[in-house]
Amino acid sequence: MKEFNLQKESARLVIRPLIMEDYQNWLRQFNERHPSQHAFDPGKLDMSECTEEWFRDLVNKHQELAINDIAHVFGVFHLEDGTHIGMVDFSTLARMNFQWARIGYTIHNQYWRKGYGKEAVSAALQIAFHDLDFHRIEAHINLDNSPSTQLAQSVGMVYEGVRKGFIYENEKWTDQLVYVVTAENKVE
C-alpha cells in the first residue's frame, strides 16, 4: 500500500502526517491544554477514549483519506524537540479544472501567541500548492472568530465574502466568512 508522507520544515516547525510513534506526545499535548480561551477554543478535552488502538485507527484513516485525495491531515511539530503543537488539514473540494481545497488549522492553546499558527499554515500552504497541486485554497471561518480571521490574513488569504447558511454546527446552519489564496497570489 502507498504511504502518504509529505512533510515540510519551516524555521521552527515540521509539518507532516501523524505516525504511531507520535501517540504519547500527541496525547500529552492535548492533556496539557489550558481551559477554553474563547468560544472557538475547545480548551481541555476528554481524551479518555483516545487509546493507542484508537490513535492507530486515526493514523490509518488519515493515510486512507490522503491516498484517496479526500483530505490531507498534517501534525505540526516543533523542529527542535518534536513537541506536537497542533494540526493543519486540507479537504479536497474539487479536482479537474478546479484544484480546489478547504484548509483547517488548530494550534494547542498553550502554544498561542508565539507565531506558530502563521508559520504552520504558511508551510502547509507550500505543500498544498507545490506537492498537492491545489490552485485555490479557502478558509471557512465563523463570522465572529477574529483569531482565525487574523491568521488567514497574516498568511496572505484575502476576504472573498460570506456564505449564508453554509455549515451546520451547534444544531443550526451558520454563515461563514470565506478567505481565499490561489497559487498566483500565495505568500512564501
C-alpha positions in Angstrom: 0.0 0.0 0.0 1.2 3.5 -0.8 2.1 5.8 2.1 1.3 9.4 2.4 4.4 11.1 3.9 4.8 14.6 2.6 6.5 17.0 5.0 7.8 20.5 5.2 10.2 22.2 7.6 10.0 25.8 8.4 12.3 27.9 10.7 10.9 26.2 13.9 8.4 23.6 12.8 7.9 20.3 10.9 4.6 19.8 9.2 4.0 16.1 8.5 1.4 13.3 8.8 1.0 11.6 12.2 2.7 8.3 12.8 2.2 5.8 15.6 5.4 6.9 17.4 3.6 10.3 17.9 0.9 8.9 20.2 2.3 9.8 23.7 3.5 13.2 22.5 0.1 13.9 20.8 -1.9 12.8 23.8 0.3 14.7 26.3 -0.2 18.0 24.4 -4.0 17.6 24.3 -4.0 16.8 28.0 -1.9 19.9 28.7 -4.3 22.3 27.0 -5.4 25.3 29.0 -9.1 25.8 29.7 -11.0 27.4 26.8 -9.9 30.9 26.0 -12.9 31.9 23.8 -15.9 30.5 22.0 -13.9 28.8 19.2 -11.3 27.2 21.5 -12.5 23.8 22.9 -9.8 24.0 25.6 -9.3 20.9 27.6 -10.9 17.8 26.0 -11.9 14.4 27.4 -9.2 12.2 25.9 -10.2 9.0 27.8 -11.3 7.2 24.6 -8.1 8.1 22.8 -6.2 4.9 23.4 -3.2 3.7 21.4 -5.6 1.5 19.4 -7.9 4.5 18.7 -4.8 6.5 17.6 -3.7 3.7 15.3 -7.1 3.8 13.6 -6.8 7.6 13.3 -3.3 7.4 11.7 -4.6 4.7 9.3 -7.7 6.8 8.5 -5.5 9.9 7.7 -3.4 7.7 5.4 -6.5 6.4 3.6 -8.0 9.9 3.2 -4.7 11.2 1.8 -4.1 8.3 -0.6 -7.7 8.8 -1.9 -7.2 12.6 -2.2 -10.1 13.2 0.1 -8.2 15.0 2.9 -4.6 15.6 3.8 -4.0 15.9 7.5 -0.7 17.1 9.0 0.6 17.3 12.5 2.5 20.4 13.5 5.7 19.6 15.5 8.4 21.7 17.0 11.5 21.2 14.9 14.0 21.2 17.8 12.3 18.9 20.3 9.4 17.3 18.4 6.6 18.6 20.6 3.2 18.3 19.0 1.8 21.8 18.6 -1.3 21.4 16.5 -2.8 20.3 13.2 -3.4 21.6 9.7 -5.6 19.9 7.1 -6.7 20.3 3.6 -10.0 18.8 2.3 -10.2 18.3 -1.4 -13.4 20.1 -2.7 -12.9 19.6 -6.4 -10.1 18.5 -8.8 -10.0 18.5 -12.6 -10.5 22.2 -13.8 -10.7 23.5 -10.2 -7.9 22.1 -8.0 -9.8 23.5 -5.0 -9.4 22.7 -1.3 -10.5 23.9 2.1 -7.9 24.5 4.9 -8.4 23.9 8.6 -6.0 24.7 11.4 -5.7 24.4 15.1 -2.8 25.1 17.5 -3.0 23.9 21.1 -3.9 26.9 23.2 -0.8 26.5 25.4 1.3 27.5 22.3 -0.7 30.5 21.2 0.8 34.0 20.6 4.2 32.6 19.6 3.7 32.8 15.8 3.3 29.0 15.4 -0.1 29.3 13.7 1.2 31.6 11.0 4.4 29.6 10.5 2.5 26.2 10.3 -0.2 27.5 7.9 2.4 29.1 5.7 4.4 25.9 5.5 1.3 23.8 4.9 0.2 26.1 2.1 3.5 25.5 0.4 2.8 21.7 0.5 -0.8 22.4 -0.8 0.4 24.4 -3.8 3.7 22.6 -4.7 3.1 19.0 -3.7 -0.7 18.5 -3.7 -1.2 20.7 -6.8 -4.1 22.7 -5.5 -4.7 26.0 -7.2 -7.3 27.5 -4.8 -7.4 27.2 -1.0 -10.3 28.5 1.1 -10.7 29.0 4.8 -14.3 29.0 6.1 -14.5 31.0 9.3 -17.3 31.8 11.7 -18.3 35.5 11.5 -17.0 36.3 15.0 -13.9 34.2 15.0 -11.4 37.0 14.8 -8.3 34.9 15.8 -8.9 32.7 12.8 -9.6 35.7 10.5 -6.3 37.3 11.7 -4.4 34.2 11.0 -5.9 33.8 7.5 -5.0 37.4 6.7 -1.5 37.0 8.1 -0.7 34.3 5.6 -2.0 36.3 2.6 -5.5 35.0 2.4 -8.0 37.5 1.1 -11.6 38.1 2.2 -13.9 37.0 -0.6 -17.4 37.1 1.1 -19.9 35.5 3.3 -21.6 32.2 2.5 -25.0 32.2 4.1 -26.2 29.1 5.9 -23.0 27.3 4.9 -22.1 25.0 7.7 -24.3 23.1 10.1 -23.0 23.4 13.6 -24.5 23.7 17.1 -27.8 22.5 15.7 -28.2 25.3 13.2 -26.9 26.4 9.8 -24.3 29.1 10.2 -22.9 31.8 7.9 -19.2 31.6 7.2 -16.6 34.1 6.1 -14.6 32.9 3.1 -10.9 33.7 2.8 -9.0 32.6 -0.2 -5.5 32.3 -1.6 -4.6 31.0 -5.0 -1.3 29.7 -6.5 -0.8 33.0 -8.2 -1.1 35.2 -5.1 0.4 33.0 -2.4 2.8 34.4 0.1 6.1 32.4 0.5 
